[in-house]
Amino acid sequence: MLFQTPLIPAVLIRRYKRFLADVRLEDGREVTAHCANPGSMMGLASPGTRIWLEPNDDPKKKLKYGWRLVDHENGHFTGVDTSVPNRALKASLLAGEVPELSAYPNIRAEVKYGDKSRIDFLLSAAGKPDLYVEVKSVTLSRQVGVAEFPDSVTTRGAKHLVELQNMVSEGHRAMMFYLVQRTDVTHVRLADEIDSAYAAAFDQAYAAGVEVMAYDCTISPEGIALGKPVPFQR
C-alpha cells in the first residue's frame, strides 16, 4: 500500500488534543499536522522525534499534512495512522495474500453486528461458518523486540471482545487480528498492566473460542504493507 503522495521528513514539536501535532519542516517552517491516532502513542510522541508527513492539496482538508511514520533513525519505523491496518489487511485479503484466511473469497467491511457495532471484516464462503475479524493496530513497545496492546485503557476494545465471543456462541468463527505497525519487534503480548479489564475480556473470549492472529508490516517512507505472521504470547 503506497502513500498517495511522497512523504517528507519533519521533527515533532508537540502532539496535543490527540489528533493534532505541531512539527518543524526541514526548511524551518512550523506547521500543524493531523495525527490519525486516538491512542496514547506511548513512546512515540516525544518532542524532537524524527517523523514523516504526508502532504495533501485537498481543499476539503483544513490541515495540509498528515503524520504517518515515526523514524527511529536506526533503520526501523513505526506507523502511527490507525486506519492503515484495515486498509493494508483488506488489500492483502483481496489479493489472497493471507494464507490462513484464503479459503474465504467473500469479503465485506464495516458490517453492522452486536450492540451498535461494526465488524472490521466479515468473511464468508459456501459451506463454512462466517468469520468475524476485528483488527487492532499495535504500536507500543516498552521492551526490545516486544510489541504490546493496548497502549491505553480501551473499553471499546473490551466490548469488541465480548461481541466476538457472542458470535462464537452463535456458531460463527471470530478472530482478533493484531497488526503490528513496527519493524523492530518479533512478537506481540497484551499489556495487562495498562488495561487489566481488556486482558480479562481477552482471556474470556479466547477460552470461548475467539481466535487470535498477529502479523507484522513492512514499513518505509514509500508505503506500508502486510508482512508475515508473528507469535502472539499471552
C-alpha positions in Angstrom: 0.0 0.0 0.0 1.8 3.1 -1.3 1.3 6.5 0.2 -0.8 8.7 -2.1 1.9 11.5 -2.1 5.6 11.2 -1.2 6.3 11.6 2.5 8.5 14.4 3.7 10.7 14.4 6.9 10.0 16.7 9.9 10.7 16.9 13.6 7.9 16.7 16.2 7.4 19.8 18.4 4.4 18.5 20.3 1.3 16.3 20.0 -1.9 17.6 21.6 -5.7 17.2 21.7 -4.9 13.6 20.4 -5.3 14.5 16.8 -3.0 17.5 16.3 0.8 17.7 16.1 2.9 20.8 15.7 6.0 19.9 13.6 9.0 21.6 12.1 9.8 21.0 8.4 13.3 20.8 7.0 13.0 24.3 5.7 12.4 25.6 9.2 8.7 26.3 8.9 6.4 25.2 11.7 3.1 23.7 10.7 0.2 21.7 12.3 -0.3 18.1 11.1 -3.3 15.7 11.6 -2.5 12.8 13.8 -4.8 9.9 12.9 -4.3 8.1 16.2 -6.6 8.3 19.2 -4.3 6.2 21.5 -1.7 7.4 23.9 1.1 6.8 21.4 3.3 6.0 24.4 7.0 6.2 23.4 6.2 7.7 20.0 5.4 11.3 20.7 8.4 12.8 22.5 9.4 16.3 21.3 12.3 16.1 19.0 11.3 12.8 17.4 12.0 12.5 13.7 8.8 11.8 11.8 7.4 11.6 8.3 4.4 13.6 7.0 2.2 13.1 4.0 1.3 16.4 2.3 -2.1 16.9 0.6 -3.6 19.6 -1.5 -7.3 18.6 -0.8 -9.3 21.8 -0.4 -11.7 20.0 1.9 -9.0 19.3 4.4 -8.1 22.0 6.9 -4.7 20.5 7.7 -2.3 20.1 4.8 -0.1 17.4 6.4 -0.8 14.0 7.9 1.6 12.4 10.4 2.3 8.9 9.0 5.6 7.5 10.5 8.0 7.7 13.4 11.6 7.3 12.2 13.6 5.5 14.9 16.8 6.6 13.0 18.2 3.1 13.1 16.6 1.7 10.0 13.3 1.0 11.8 9.9 2.7 11.5 6.5 2.8 13.3 3.3 3.6 11.5 1.1 5.8 13.6 -2.0 6.1 11.4 -4.6 3.7 12.9 -6.6 3.5 9.6 -3.7 1.8 7.9 -4.1 -1.8 9.3 -7.6 -2.1 7.9 -6.6 -0.8 4.5 -3.5 -3.0 4.4 -5.3 -6.1 5.5 -8.2 -5.5 3.0 -5.7 -5.2 0.2 -4.0 -8.4 1.2 -7.3 -10.3 1.7 -8.5 -9.2 -1.8 -5.1 -10.4 -3.3 -5.3 -13.7 -1.4 -2.1 -12.9 0.4 -3.2 -14.1 3.8 -2.9 -18.0 3.6 -4.8 -18.5 6.9 -7.8 -16.7 5.5 -7.6 -17.5 1.8 -10.5 -20.0 2.0 -12.9 -17.1 2.4 -13.5 -15.5 -1.0 -16.3 -13.1 0.1 -15.0 -10.1 2.0 -17.2 -7.4 3.4 -16.0 -4.4 5.5 -17.7 -2.4 8.3 -20.7 -4.8 8.7 -23.2 -4.0 11.5 -23.3 -6.5 14.2 -23.6 -6.9 18.0 -24.7 -3.8 20.1 -24.5 -0.9 17.6 -21.0 -2.1 16.5 -19.4 -2.7 13.1 -17.1 -5.6 12.5 -14.0 -4.7 10.5 -14.3 -7.6 8.1 -16.9 -10.3 7.7 -15.6 -13.2 5.6 -17.8 -15.8 4.2 -17.6 -18.9 2.0 -20.0 -21.6 0.9 -20.2 -24.4 3.4 -18.2 -22.6 6.0 -19.2 -20.6 9.1 -18.9 -16.9 8.7 -15.7 -15.4 10.1 -15.8 -12.1 12.0 -12.4 -10.3 12.1 -11.6 -7.4 14.4 -8.4 -5.6 13.5 -6.2 -3.7 16.0 -3.2 -1.5 15.4 -0.2 -2.3 17.6 2.4 0.4 18.0 3.6 0.2 21.7 7.0 -1.4 22.5 8.5 -1.0 26.0 10.9 -3.9 25.8 13.3 -4.6 23.0 11.6 -6.8 20.4 8.2 -6.9 22.1 5.1 -5.2 20.8 2.2 -4.7 23.2 -1.5 -3.9 23.0 -3.3 -1.8 24.2 -1.3 1.4 24.8 -4.1 2.9 26.9 -7.3 1.8 28.5 -9.8 0.7 25.8 -13.4 0.0 27.0 -14.4 -0.1 23.3 -11.8 -2.9 22.7 -13.1 -4.9 25.6 -16.7 -4.5 24.2 -15.5 -5.9 20.8 -14.1 -9.0 22.6 -17.4 -9.6 24.2 -19.2 -9.3 20.9 -16.8 -11.6 19.1 -17.4 -14.1 21.9 -21.1 -13.8 21.3 -20.6 -14.6 17.6 -18.8 -17.8 18.5 -21.7 -18.8 20.8 -24.0 -18.4 17.8 -21.9 -20.9 15.7 -19.7 -18.4 13.8 -15.9 -18.0 13.8 -14.4 -14.9 15.3 -10.9 -13.6 15.3 -8.8 -10.8 16.8 -6.2 -9.7 14.2 -3.3 -7.7 15.7 -1.4 -5.8 13.0 1.9 -4.6 14.3 2.9 -1.3 12.8 6.6 -1.6 13.9 9.6 -3.0 12.1 11.7 -3.6 15.3 9.7 -6.3 17.1 9.4 -10.1 16.9 6.3 -10.9 18.9 3.2 -9.5 20.5 1.8 -9.6 24.0 -1.1 -8.0 25.9 -0.2 -5.0 28.2 -2.1 -6.3 31.2 -0.8 -3.6 33.5 -2.1 -0.9 31.2 -5.6 -2.3 30.9 -6.4 -5.3 33.1 -10.1 -5.3 32.1 -9.1 -5.7 28.4 -6.8 -8.6 29.3 -9.6 -10.3 31.3 -12.0 -9.8 28.4 -9.4 -11.3 26.1 -8.8 -14.3 28.3 -12.6 -15.0 28.5 -13.1 -14.6 24.7 -10.1 -16.8 23.9 -11.3 -19.5 26.2 -14.7 -19.3 24.5 -13.1 -19.9 21.1 -12.2 -16.5 19.7 -9.1 -17.0 17.5 -6.0 -14.8 17.5 -3.7 -13.9 14.7 -0.8 -11.4 14.6 1.1 -10.0 11.6 3.9 -7.5 11.2 4.3 -4.9 8.5 6.9 -3.8 6.0 7.3 0.0 6.5 9.2 2.7 4.7 8.6 6.3 3.6 7.3 4.8 0.4 4.5 2.7 1.8 3.2 0.1 4.3 2.2 -3.5 3.5 1.2 -6.6 5.4 4.2 -8.6 6.3 4.5 -12.0 7.9 2.9 -13.8 10.9 4.4 -13.1 14.3 3.9 -15.1 17.6 1.3 -13.9 20.0 2.3 -14.5 23.6 -0.3 -14.3 26.4 
